[in-house]
Each structure stands twice: as structure tokens, then as C-alpha cells.
């Protein structure tokens, strides 16, 4: 696959995930502009390689929440992300 096709596909996936979430951060609930949104893997790639490409494992997150979450597994998130709200 050519690089331009890969880039277009990646942009398309990001757009679909952003629209699915209505532009709201999955973790703190803030409304995000498209440029400020990041895509986060709920189950981190570092621990769950098989989940890497699954779209149902990807959510919109603000940069702050994405950095705080890092490679944490969802059951360990709540105490860390409570600081964000």
C-alpha cells in the first residue's frame, strides 16, 4: 500500500472515531475541537497487541487525559483520572 493511501486511511479512521464520540473526551467529558482530539486505545497496545487495530478499542481523548492514562489498563484508571475532573 502506498504511503498516501495509508495516511488517508488513518485520517478516515480518526474522523470516524471523532464523529462516533461527538467530539467528547472519553475520560473527562470535555468537548474537543478536532485539532485538539487524540485517539487513545482503551486497552493499551503495550499490553494487548491483538487490540491494536480494533476500532472498538479506540476512543477520543484530550491530550491531558491521554498522557495521564498512558499504558494503564482500564480497571486502574479511575483514581488517576479523577484528578482531571
C-alpha positions in Angstrom: 0.0 0.0 0.0 1.4 3.4 -0.9 2.0 5.9 1.9 -0.7 8.3 0.7 -3.3 5.5 0.9 -2.1 4.7 4.5 -2.3 8.3 5.5 -5.8 8.8 4.0 -7.0 5.6 5.7 -5.6 6.7 9.1 -7.3 10.1 8.7 -10.5 8.5 7.8 -10.4 6.2 10.9 -9.6 9.2 13.2 -12.5 11.1 11.7 -14.9 8.2 12.2 -13.9 7.8 15.8 -14.2 11.5 16.4 -17.7 11.6 15.0 -18.7 8.5 16.9 -17.8 10.2 20.2 -19.4 13.6 19.2 -16.0 15.2 19.9 -16.2 14.5 23.6 -13.2 13.1 25.6 -14.0 9.6 26.7 -12.4 10.2 30.1 -13.2 13.7 31.3 -16.2 14.5 29.1 -14.8 17.8 27.7 -15.9 18.9 24.3 -12.9 18.9 22.0 -12.1 20.6 18.7 -11.0 18.2 16.1 -7.4 19.5 16.2 -7.2 19.0 20.0 -8.5 15.5 20.0 -6.2 12.4 20.2 -7.1 8.8 19.7 -6.5 6.5 22.6 -6.5 2.7 22.8 -8.7 1.9 25.9 -6.8 -1.4 26.2 -3.2 -0.3 25.6 -1.2 -1.6 22.7 1.7 -2.3 25.1 -0.3 -4.9 26.9 -2.9 -6.0 24.3 -1.2 -6.2 20.9 -4.2 -8.0 19.5 -6.4 -5.0 20.2 -4.2 -2.6 18.3 -6.3 -2.2 15.1 -9.7 -2.7 16.6 -11.8 0.4 16.2 -14.0 -0.5 19.2 -10.8 -0.2 21.3 -10.2 3.3 20.2 -11.7 6.4 21.7 -11.3 10.2 21.6 -9.3 11.7 24.4 -8.0 15.1 25.2 -4.2 15.3 25.3 -4.1 15.7 29.1 -6.2 12.5 29.7 -4.3 10.6 27.1 -1.0 11.5 28.8 -2.3 10.7 32.3 -3.7 7.3 31.1 -0.5 6.3 29.4 -0.5 2.5 29.2 -2.8 1.9 32.1 -5.4 -0.8 31.9 -9.0 0.5 32.4 -9.6 -1.0 35.8 -6.7 1.0 37.2 -7.8 4.3 35.6 -10.4 5.8 37.9 -8.1 7.0 40.7 -5.7 8.6 38.2 -8.2 10.3 36.1 -10.3 11.7 39.0 -7.6 14.4 39.2 -8.6 15.6 35.8 -12.2 16.4 36.6 
